């Protein structure tokens, strides 16, 4: 006999989305908000984007969104971010580690500043955010979702820092799932070709090659990531320690 599993309600919950002011992060924030969660939009430099998003969400549901600035490369600011959240809203139920730096670092020109930036944003920040949020997530029996990358498994040419950083995030996801169970579920989402980089200097030939390697022969949409995040947050109470590739089948075809 099949037993219906009641979906997790997000009403009266608070979700933190790092790098949540634009692109995939903003779409995730809108998706969580649409499902009933209140949202905290973290940003570092994109204040105007964060303010516009918060205003639009509060227009839909008053008092349901706030924005907070922090430099996630600094542990002190990570700790202050979580303290600020608790001071303002009193709880934290869902942590979405989305903020990321991404750019090539050819070995012949690589430098320590690039190392610090890429490792900090892609690995260090999710680890120390999880640590700072731990007491509140335990209390809430909460969820952590890390936005990884399909290149955590397959190297991307001229990205010898970014790839290992995301590979570290994939292992961090599994490690935290083991360490924080049964109180907190931890999963990851690995995007493929969803949005091209902001500084889009990728030649059309390379874009076409990437899409040719993708089983579905097209790029995805931010909503593809958001729907997977929502599935892991609210529809999968027995899933933890997993990383779902949302890549149109590219990781099976190149």
PASEBA-1860 file (N, C-alpha, C; in nm, 3 decimals):
! residues 254
1> XXXXXXXX> 0.085/-0.120/0.000/0.000/0.000/0.000/0.088/0.125/0.000 ~ 0.061/0.216/-0.092/0.139/0.338/-0.099/0.095/0.436/0.008 ~ 0.193/0.501/0.068/0.165/0.603/0.169/0.200/0.740/0.114 ~ 0.106/0.831/0.117/0.130/0.966/0.067/0.219/1.043/0.165 ~ 0.326/1.100/0.112/0.416/1.180/0.196/0.376/1.327/0.186 ~ 0.336/1.383/0.297/0.295/1.523/0.299/0.414/1.613/0.271 ~ 0.398/1.705/0.178/0.506/1.797/0.145/0.530/1.895/0.259 ~ 0.657/1.934/0.272/0.696/2.027/0.377/0.642/2.166/0.345
9> XXXXXXXX> 0.571/2.226/0.439/0.525/2.363/0.420/0.638/2.461/0.450 ~ 0.651/2.562/0.366/0.754/2.664/0.388/0.699/2.789/0.455 ~ 0.572/2.789/0.487/0.513/2.905/0.553/0.575/2.928/0.689 ~ 0.600/3.054/0.719/0.661/3.100/0.844/0.808/3.058/0.858 ~ 0.867/3.005/0.753/1.011/2.975/0.754/1.087/3.092/0.693 ~ 1.216/3.100/0.731/1.304/3.202/0.674/1.420/3.133/0.603 ~ 1.441/3.172/0.478/1.548/3.115/0.394/1.651/3.222/0.362 ~ 1.778/3.187/0.378/1.889/3.275/0.338/1.942/3.226/0.204
17> XXXXXXXX> 1.944/3.315/0.105/2.002/3.285/-0.026/2.123/3.375/-0.045 ~ 2.242/3.318/-0.043/2.361/3.399/-0.064/2.375/3.429/-0.213 ~ 2.424/3.550/-0.243/2.428/3.593/-0.382/2.290/3.593/-0.443 ~ 2.192/3.636/-0.363/2.052/3.620/-0.402/1.990/3.738/-0.473 ~ 2.070/3.836/-0.512/2.011/3.959/-0.568/1.984/3.951/-0.718 ~ 2.049/3.857/-0.788/2.028/3.848/-0.933/2.060/3.709/-0.984 ~ 2.033/3.689/-1.114/2.060/3.565/-1.184/1.996/3.444/-1.113 ~ 2.068/3.334/-1.102/2.010/3.213/-1.044/1.969/3.234/-0.899
25> XXXXXXXX> 2.049/3.307/-0.822/2.016/3.331/-0.682/1.884/3.402/-0.665 ~ 1.857/3.502/-0.749/1.731/3.575/-0.741/1.614/3.485/-0.778 ~ 1.634/3.398/-0.877/1.527/3.306/-0.917/1.495/3.208/-0.804 ~ 1.600/3.159/-0.737/1.578/3.070/-0.622/1.500/3.142/-0.513 ~ 1.539/3.268/-0.485/1.470/3.345/-0.382/1.323/3.364/-0.417 ~ 1.294/3.395/-0.543/1.154/3.412/-0.585/1.077/3.281/-0.572 ~ 1.142/3.170/-0.607/1.075/3.040/-0.597/1.042/3.003/-0.454 ~ 1.137/3.023/-0.364/1.112/2.996/-0.222/1.000/3.084/-0.169
33> XXXXXXXX> 1.003/3.212/-0.209/0.901/3.307/-0.165/0.763/3.267/-0.217 ~ 0.756/3.225/-0.341/0.628/3.183/-0.400/0.569/3.064/-0.325 ~ 0.657/2.978/-0.272/0.612/2.860/-0.198/0.580/2.892/-0.052 ~ 0.592/3.019/-0.013/0.551/3.059/0.121/0.661/3.099/0.216 ~ 0.787/3.073/0.180/0.898/3.108/0.269/0.925/3.258/0.265 ~ 0.963/3.312/0.379/1.022/3.446/0.382/1.169/3.432/0.343 ~ 1.226/3.537/0.284/1.361/3.524/0.230/1.453/3.637/0.275 ~ 1.578/3.599/0.298/1.686/3.694/0.325/1.776/3.695/0.203
41> XXXXXXXX> 1.786/3.809/0.138/1.867/3.823/0.017/2.004/3.875/0.058 ~ 2.106/3.789/0.050/2.242/3.835/0.077/2.301/3.892/-0.052 ~ 2.380/3.999/-0.038/2.453/4.054/-0.150/2.586/4.108/-0.099 ~ 2.680/4.124/-0.190/2.805/4.191/-0.153/2.810/4.331/-0.213 ~ 2.796/4.342/-0.344/2.805/4.472/-0.411/2.675/4.516/-0.478 ~ 2.583/4.422/-0.497/2.463/4.450/-0.579/2.347/4.501/-0.495 ~ 2.369/4.613/-0.424/2.265/4.665/-0.335/2.138/4.704/-0.410 ~ 2.152/4.771/-0.523/2.033/4.817/-0.594/1.950/4.699/-0.643
49> XXXXXXXX> 2.016/4.594/-0.693/1.942/4.474/-0.735/1.871/4.409/-0.618 ~ 1.941/4.402/-0.504/1.881/4.341/-0.385/1.761/4.423/-0.338 ~ 1.773/4.555/-0.337/1.664/4.642/-0.292/1.541/4.628/-0.382 ~ 1.564/4.620/-0.514/1.453/4.604/-0.608/1.382/4.471/-0.585 ~ 1.459/4.366/-0.567/1.400/4.233/-0.545/1.321/4.230/-0.414 ~ 1.379/4.282/-0.307/1.311/4.283/-0.177/1.180/4.362/-0.185 ~ 1.186/4.477/-0.251/1.065/4.560/-0.265/0.955/4.484/-0.339 ~ 0.993/4.413/-0.446/0.893/4.339/-0.524/0.833/4.225/-0.443
57> XXXXXXXX> 0.915/4.157/-0.361/0.864/4.046/-0.281/0.776/4.096/-0.167 ~ 0.813/4.208/-0.106/0.731/4.264/0.002/0.599/4.321/-0.049 ~ 0.598/4.356/-0.176/0.472/4.402/-0.237/0.374/4.286/-0.248 ~ 0.427/4.167/-0.271/0.344/4.046/-0.278/0.297/4.005/-0.138 ~ 0.391/4.009/-0.041/0.360/3.968/0.096/0.440/4.058/0.191 ~ 0.372/4.146/0.259/0.439/4.247/0.341/0.529/4.184/0.447 ~ 0.650/4.238/0.461/0.742/4.193/0.566/0.802/4.057/0.542 ~ 0.800/4.011/0.417/0.843/3.874/0.388/0.984/3.865/0.332
65> XXXXXXXX> 1.051/3.979/0.313/1.185/3.976/0.255/1.270/4.089/0.312 ~ 1.397/4.057/0.334/1.495/4.158/0.375/1.623/4.132/0.297 ~ 1.710/4.233/0.294/1.841/4.214/0.232/1.950/4.250/0.332 ~ 2.062/4.181/0.323/2.175/4.206/0.413/2.304/4.195/0.333 ~ 2.392/4.293/0.352/2.522/4.293/0.284/2.627/4.223/0.369 ~ 2.715/4.148/0.303/2.829/4.088/0.373/2.933/4.042/0.271 ~ 3.058/4.054/0.310/3.168/3.998/0.232/3.197/3.859/0.287 ~ 3.156/3.757/0.214/3.163/3.620/0.264/3.305/3.564/0.263
73> XXXXXXXX> 3.402/3.642/0.214/3.541/3.598/0.222/3.597/3.618/0.363 ~ 3.523/3.694/0.445/3.569/3.726/0.580/3.481/3.655/0.683 ~ 3.542/3.571/0.764/3.466/3.491/0.861/3.391/3.582/0.959 ~ 3.452/3.693/0.996/3.386/3.787/1.088/3.254/3.836/1.029 ~ 3.254/3.864/0.899/3.132/3.914/0.835/3.029/3.803/0.818 ~ 3.075/3.680/0.799/2.983/3.566/0.795/2.911/3.554/0.930 ~ 2.988/3.561/1.038/2.928/3.550/1.172/2.833/3.667/1.198 ~ 2.871/3.787/1.154/2.785/3.904/1.171/2.657/3.892/1.090
81> XXXXXXXX> 2.668/3.833/0.971/2.551/3.813/0.885/2.447/3.727/0.956 ~ 2.491/3.615/1.011/2.397/3.525/1.079/2.339/3.592/1.204 ~ 2.424/3.662/1.278/2.376/3.733/1.398/2.272/3.838/1.360 ~ 2.299/3.910/1.252/2.206/4.012/1.203/2.072/3.950/1.167 ~ 2.075/3.834/1.101/1.952/3.766/1.064/1.872/3.729/1.189 ~ 1.939/3.670/1.287/1.868/3.628/1.409/1.814/3.749/1.484 ~ 1.892/3.857/1.489/1.844/3.979/1.556/1.720/4.036/1.487 ~ 1.715/4.024/1.355/1.605/4.087/1.280/1.482/3.998/1.267
89> XXXXXXXX> 1.501/3.868/1.246/1.383/3.783/1.222/1.369/3.668/1.320 ~ 1.474/3.643/1.399/1.463/3.547/1.509/1.482/3.401/1.475 ~ 1.506/3.368/1.348/1.520/3.227/1.311/1.590/3.215/1.177 ~ 1.636/3.093/1.148/1.689/3.060/1.016/1.660/2.912/0.992 ~ 1.584/2.883/0.887/1.537/2.747/0.860/1.605/2.682/0.740 ~ 1.642/2.763/0.643/1.695/2.711/0.517/1.814/2.796/0.474 ~ 1.925/2.730/0.441/2.045/2.799/0.394/2.076/2.754/0.252 ~ 2.075/2.848/0.158/2.109/2.819/0.019/2.244/2.885/-0.011
97> XXXXXXXX> 2.349/2.805/-0.020/2.482/2.855/-0.050/2.499/2.866/-0.201 ~ 2.462/2.983/-0.253/2.462/3.007/-0.397/2.575/3.099/-0.443 ~ 2.618/3.192/-0.358/2.719/3.291/-0.398/2.845/3.223/-0.449 ~ 2.900/3.276/-0.559/3.014/3.210/-0.622/3.092/3.309/-0.708 ~ 3.222/3.290/-0.714/3.306/3.359/-0.812/3.343/3.258/-0.919 ~ 3.349/3.306/-1.045/3.380/3.216/-1.156/3.456/3.293/-1.263 ~ 3.576/3.249/-1.293/3.653/3.306/-1.403/3.775/3.217/-1.426 ~ 3.834/3.223/-1.546/3.950/3.138/-1.575/4.075/3.185/-1.503
105> XXXXXXXX> 4.161/3.092/-1.470/4.290/3.122/-1.407/4.397/3.035/-1.472 ~ 4.440/3.068/-1.595/4.545/2.987/-1.659/4.668/2.978/-1.570 ~ 4.727/2.861/-1.565/4.835/2.834/-1.470/4.950/2.932/-1.482 ~ 4.983/2.974/-1.603/5.099/3.062/-1.621/5.079/3.201/-1.561 ~ 4.953/3.240/-1.536/4.928/3.374/-1.481/4.855/3.371/-1.348 ~ 4.843/3.253/-1.288/4.767/3.238/-1.164/4.835/3.312/-1.050 ~ 4.754/3.366/-0.957/4.812/3.437/-0.842/4.734/3.405/-0.715 ~ 4.791/3.445/-0.603/4.733/3.411/-0.473/4.598/3.479/-0.450
113> XXXXXXXX> 4.582/3.600/-0.503/4.455/3.671/-0.487/4.340/3.593/-0.552 ~ 4.366/3.536/-0.670/4.264/3.454/-0.736/4.232/3.330/-0.653 ~ 4.336/3.268/-0.599/4.317/3.151/-0.512/4.227/3.186/-0.394 ~ 4.260/3.294/-0.325/4.182/3.334/-0.207/4.038/3.364/-0.245 ~ 4.017/3.431/-0.358/3.882/3.468/-0.399/3.798/3.346/-0.435 ~ 3.851/3.260/-0.519/3.773/3.146/-0.568/3.752/3.039/-0.460 ~ 3.853/3.014/-0.381/3.837/2.917/-0.272/3.742/2.973/-0.166 ~ 3.756/3.101/-0.135/3.671/3.161/-0.031/3.524/3.160/-0.069
121> XXXXXXXX> 3.493/3.204/-0.191/3.352/3.216/-0.229/3.287/3.080/-0.252 ~ 3.363/2.985/-0.305/3.305/2.857/-0.346/3.314/2.746/-0.241 ~ 3.403/2.760/-0.144/3.421/2.652/-0.045/3.423/2.704/0.099 ~ 3.507/2.803/0.124/3.521/2.854/0.261/3.389/2.913/0.312 ~ 3.324/2.997/0.231/3.201/3.062/0.276/3.090/2.962/0.308 ~ 3.062/2.864/0.221/2.958/2.766/0.258/2.989/2.690/0.387 ~ 3.116/2.658/0.409/3.154/2.587/0.532/3.127/2.672/0.655 ~ 3.176/2.796/0.654/3.164/2.878/0.774/3.024/2.937/0.791
129> XXXXXXXX> 2.949/2.951/0.682/2.807/2.987/0.697/2.731/2.873/0.764 ~ 2.761/2.750/0.722/2.695/2.635/0.785/2.728/2.628/0.934 ~ 2.854/2.656/0.967/2.894/2.655/1.108/2.820/2.763/1.187 ~ 2.818/2.886/1.134/2.755/2.996/1.206/2.605/2.976/1.221 ~ 2.543/2.913/1.121/2.398/2.893/1.124/2.356/2.767/1.198 ~ 2.453/2.685/1.237/2.424/2.551/1.290/2.322/2.547/1.403 ~ 2.337/2.628/1.510/2.240/2.617/1.620/2.097/2.644/1.577 ~ 2.080/2.737/1.484/1.946/2.776/1.440/1.888/2.673/1.344
137> XXXXXXXX> 1.973/2.614/1.259/1.928/2.509/1.169/1.893/2.382/1.245 ~ 1.969/2.352/1.351/1.935/2.236/1.434/1.798/2.256/1.498 ~ 1.777/2.374/1.554/1.649/2.405/1.618/1.533/2.391/1.519 ~ 1.557/2.431/1.395/1.452/2.429/1.293/1.440/2.295/1.222 ~ 1.533/2.202/1.251/1.544/2.080/1.170/1.551/2.121/1.023 ~ 1.647/2.206/0.996/1.652/2.277/0.869/1.721/2.203/0.756 ~ 1.747/2.280/0.651/1.801/2.227/0.526/1.913/2.318/0.477 ~ 2.020/2.257/0.427/2.126/2.329/0.357/2.131/2.278/0.214
145> XXXXXXXX> 2.131/2.371/0.118/2.147/2.335/-0.023/2.269/2.411/-0.076 ~ 2.365/2.337/-0.129/2.484/2.397/-0.190/2.472/2.394/-0.342 ~ 2.496/2.507/-0.405/2.497/2.512/-0.551/2.639/2.478/-0.596 ~ 2.655/2.360/-0.652/2.787/2.306/-0.687/2.813/2.340/-0.834 ~ 2.847/2.244/-0.917/2.874/2.267/-1.059/2.909/2.131/-1.118 ~ 2.867/2.106/-1.243/2.906/1.977/-1.303/3.057/1.969/-1.322 ~ 3.126/2.084/-1.321/3.271/2.082/-1.333/3.341/2.050/-1.201 ~ 3.264/2.014/-1.100/3.325/1.957/-0.980/3.371/1.814/-1.007
153> XXXXXXXX> 3.317/1.754/-1.113/3.354/1.618/-1.152/3.443/1.612/-1.275 ~ 3.421/1.706/-1.368/3.497/1.707/-1.492/3.565/1.842/-1.507 ~ 3.698/1.845/-1.522/3.768/1.973/-1.525/3.733/2.060/-1.645 ~ 3.728/2.188/-1.621/3.706/2.288/-1.724/3.841/2.353/-1.756 ~ 3.876/2.356/-1.882/4.007/2.406/-1.924/4.033/2.546/-1.868 ~ 4.153/2.567/-1.817/4.200/2.696/-1.764/4.126/2.740/-1.637 ~ 4.069/2.645/-1.565/4.002/2.676/-1.437/4.057/2.587/-1.325 ~ 4.190/2.588/-1.302/4.248/2.497/-1.203/4.226/2.537/-1.058
161> XXXXXXXX> 4.159/2.649/-1.033/4.117/2.681/-0.895/3.967/2.658/-0.879 ~ 3.888/2.712/-0.973/3.743/2.701/-0.963/3.698/2.556/-0.954 ~ 3.748/2.470/-1.042/3.708/2.330/-1.042/3.736/2.260/-0.911 ~ 3.860/2.267/-0.860/3.888/2.206/-0.729/3.806/2.266/-0.615 ~ 3.776/2.397/-0.623/3.693/2.458/-0.519/3.554/2.398/-0.519 ~ 3.496/2.380/-0.637/3.363/2.320/-0.646/3.367/2.171/-0.611 ~ 3.478/2.104/-0.645/3.493/1.964/-0.603/3.496/1.956/-0.451 ~ 3.563/2.051/-0.388/3.563/2.058/-0.242/3.424/2.081/-0.187
169> XXXXXXXX> 3.344/2.166/-0.256/3.208/2.191/-0.211/3.121/2.065/-0.222 ~ 3.146/1.987/-0.326/3.072/1.861/-0.340/3.103/1.767/-0.223 ~ 3.231/1.756/-0.188/3.268/1.672/-0.074/3.216/1.732/0.057 ~ 3.220/1.864/0.069/3.165/1.929/0.188/3.017/1.896/0.203 ~ 2.944/1.895/0.093/2.801/1.862/0.096/2.780/1.724/0.157 ~ 2.856/1.627/0.109/2.840/1.490/0.160/2.889/1.479/0.305 ~ 2.998/1.550/0.336/3.051/1.545/0.473/2.952/1.603/0.573 ~ 2.895/1.720/0.539/2.799/1.782/0.631/2.673/1.699/0.644
177> XXXXXXXX> 2.631/1.635/0.533/2.512/1.549/0.541/2.533/1.438/0.643 ~ 2.655/1.383/0.644/2.687/1.276/0.739/2.697/1.330/0.881 ~ 2.764/1.443/0.897/2.790/1.498/1.030/2.666/1.559/1.094 ~ 2.576/1.616/1.015/2.463/1.691/1.070/2.334/1.611/1.078 ~ 2.332/1.491/1.021/2.214/1.404/1.035/2.200/1.360/1.181 ~ 2.079/1.338/1.229/1.952/1.343/1.156/1.882/1.477/1.162 ~ 1.947/1.577/1.223/1.877/1.704/1.247/1.867/1.793/1.124 ~ 1.968/1.789/1.037/1.973/1.878/0.922/2.001/1.796/0.797
185> XXXXXXXX> 1.923/1.819/0.692/1.950/1.756/0.564/2.039/1.849/0.479 ~ 2.136/1.791/0.410/2.229/1.869/0.328/2.238/1.805/0.190 ~ 2.208/1.881/0.087/2.215/1.832/-0.050/2.274/1.939/-0.141 ~ 2.302/1.901/-0.264/2.359/1.994/-0.360/2.289/1.986/-0.494 ~ 2.302/2.095/-0.569/2.253/2.102/-0.707/2.370/2.145/-0.794 ~ 2.396/2.069/-0.901/2.507/2.100/-0.991/2.453/2.148/-1.126 ~ 2.458/2.279/-1.151/2.411/2.329/-1.280/2.508/2.296/-1.393 ~ 2.451/2.279/-1.511/2.530/2.275/-1.633/2.520/2.409/-1.703
193> XXXXXXXX> 2.491/2.408/-1.833/2.477/2.533/-1.910/2.340/2.594/-1.882 ~ 2.336/2.684/-1.787/2.211/2.752/-1.749/2.216/2.897/-1.796 ~ 2.309/2.973/-1.743/2.331/3.112/-1.788/2.478/3.126/-1.825 ~ 2.506/3.192/-1.934/2.645/3.220/-1.969/2.700/3.322/-1.872 ~ 2.832/3.326/-1.849/2.891/3.421/-1.754/2.854/3.565/-1.786 ~ 2.851/3.649/-1.681/2.816/3.790/-1.700/2.907/3.857/-1.802 ~ 3.038/3.835/-1.788/3.131/3.884/-1.888/3.139/3.778/-1.997 ~ 3.041/3.782/-2.085/3.025/3.673/-2.181/3.118/3.691/-2.300
201> XXXXXXXX> 3.242/3.645/-2.281/3.338/3.649/-2.391/3.362/3.510/-2.448 ~ 3.265/3.420/-2.425/3.276/3.285/-2.479/3.239/3.289/-2.627 ~ 3.326/3.244/-2.715/3.293/3.243/-2.858/3.171/3.156/-2.887 ~ 3.094/3.195/-2.988/2.974/3.119/-3.025/3.009/2.975/-3.058 ~ 3.127/2.954/-3.116/3.170/2.819/-3.152/3.178/2.729/-3.028 ~ 3.231/2.787/-2.917/3.242/2.711/-2.792/3.104/2.686/-2.732 ~ 3.018/2.788/-2.736/2.881/2.770/-2.684/2.810/2.657/-2.759 ~ 2.823/2.658/-2.891/2.758/2.555/-2.971/2.815/2.416/-2.940
209> XXXXXXXX> 2.945/2.412/-2.913/3.009/2.285/-2.879/2.956/2.232/-2.746 ~ 2.940/2.322/-2.649/2.886/2.284/-2.518/2.744/2.229/-2.534 ~ 2.661/2.299/-2.613/2.523/2.254/-2.630/2.516/2.124/-2.709 ~ 2.611/2.103/-2.799/2.616/1.978/-2.875/2.648/1.860/-2.784 ~ 2.727/1.887/-2.678/2.762/1.783/-2.580/2.647/1.753/-2.484 ~ 2.543/1.836/-2.489/2.429/1.824/-2.397/2.321/1.738/-2.460 ~ 2.276/1.637/-2.390/2.179/1.542/-2.446/2.054/1.612/-2.497 ~ 2.008/1.715/-2.426/1.886/1.784/-2.467/1.910/1.894/-2.570
217> XXXXXXXX> 2.037/1.917/-2.606/2.075/2.008/-2.714/2.029/2.152/-2.694 ~ 2.025/2.196/-2.570/1.986/2.334/-2.541/2.036/2.372/-2.404 ~ 2.041/2.502/-2.380/2.073/2.551/-2.246/1.950/2.541/-2.156 ~ 1.975/2.537/-2.027/1.865/2.536/-1.932/1.825/2.676/-1.891 ~ 1.733/2.685/-1.797/1.683/2.811/-1.743/1.707/2.815/-1.593 ~ 1.720/2.935/-1.534/1.730/2.943/-1.388/1.619/2.867/-1.316 ~ 1.500/2.864/-1.376/1.388/2.793/-1.313/1.415/2.644/-1.299 ~ 1.503/2.588/-1.386/1.538/2.447/-1.372/1.615/2.422/-1.242
225> XXXXXXXX> 1.699/2.517/-1.205/1.772/2.507/-1.078/1.677/2.528/-0.961 ~ 1.592/2.630/-0.974/1.498/2.661/-0.866/1.406/2.544/-0.835 ~ 1.352/2.481/-0.938/1.259/2.370/-0.914/1.329/2.253/-0.845 ~ 1.458/2.233/-0.876/1.533/2.126/-0.810/1.561/2.161/-0.665 ~ 1.596/2.288/-0.640/1.616/2.334/-0.502/1.488/2.314/-0.422 ~ 1.374/2.353/-0.478/1.247/2.339/-0.407/1.215/2.193/-0.380 ~ 1.244/2.105/-0.476/1.224/1.962/-0.455/1.306/1.914/-0.335 ~ 1.433/1.954/-0.329/1.520/1.908/-0.220/1.480/1.970/-0.086
233> XXXXXXXX> 1.427/2.091/-0.089/1.389/2.159/0.035/1.258/2.104/0.091 ~ 1.157/2.085/0.004/1.022/2.059/0.056/0.959/1.927/0.017 ~ 1.011/1.859/-0.085/0.943/1.739/-0.133/1.023/1.610/-0.112 ~ 1.135/1.618/-0.041/1.222/1.500/-0.033/1.277/1.481/0.108 ~ 1.192/1.452/0.205/1.237/1.443/0.344/1.332/1.328/0.372 ~ 1.346/1.233/0.275/1.434/1.118/0.297/1.559/1.125/0.208 ~ 1.589/1.243/0.156/1.709/1.260/0.073/1.808/1.350/0.144 ~ 1.928/1.301/0.163/2.037/1.383/0.216/2.169/1.330/0.161
241> XXXXXXXX> 2.266/1.420/0.148/2.398/1.381/0.100/2.406/1.359/-0.050 ~ 2.308/1.408/-0.124/2.304/1.387/-0.269/2.329/1.516/-0.346 ~ 2.386/1.501/-0.465/2.410/1.615/-0.553/2.344/1.584/-0.688 ~ 2.246/1.665/-0.724/2.170/1.642/-0.847/2.224/1.731/-0.958 ~ 2.265/1.668/-1.068/2.310/1.743/-1.186/2.188/1.791/-1.264 ~ 2.183/1.921/-1.287/2.075/1.981/-1.369/2.145/2.040/-1.490 ~ 2.167/1.956/-1.589/2.258/1.993/-1.698/2.213/1.944/-1.835 ~ 2.085/1.907/-1.847/2.035/1.860/-1.975/2.102/1.734/-2.024
249> XXXXXX> 2.169/1.663/-1.935/2.237/1.539/-1.971/2.379/1.559/-2.019 ~ 2.434/1.678/-1.999/2.570/1.700/-2.048/2.672/1.608/-1.979 ~ 2.654/1.585/-1.850/2.753/1.507/-1.775/2.753/1.359/-1.814 ~ 2.657/1.316/-1.894/2.661/1.177/-1.944/2.709/1.173/-2.089 ~ 2.736/1.291/-2.148/2.759/1.290/-2.291/2.886/1.357/-2.340 ~ 2.973/1.402/-2.247/3.093/1.467/-2.300/3.219/1.404/-2.244
END
